[in-house]
């Protein structure tokens, strides 16, 4: 102050700290549930770009979070999908409907292939405006390898 005094401001951040702790606990629960029920969960914005996902998705795809954030599913490295399944998936997205397990192939950060299956539901805000999708994903590489081997074996015996 002009008279040489000290001005002090105090802010009670107790409530903010409690909210931060609660948010971290909820994130941990979501990560744990994703690992128990599926391999990971994800969320994308109205433009179809990944904006949130569990840490397990990073582990399975072997890419850092920064590499995956902001990408559309079809922009993942090595993306390949059956044309019919891709068309059915895109129809659901365009119609803002839930989509059942959509399978595609991608390339992990270490260069190895991964087969992924994802399912999702649309998100709408309070006014009914479309806000993106959220859902779950799993690594189905082992089951896809079994199917591919079975097809190859059947073709070899014909």
Order of alpha helices (4+ residues) and beta strands (2+ residues): alpha-beta-beta-alpha-alpha-alpha-beta-beta-beta-alpha
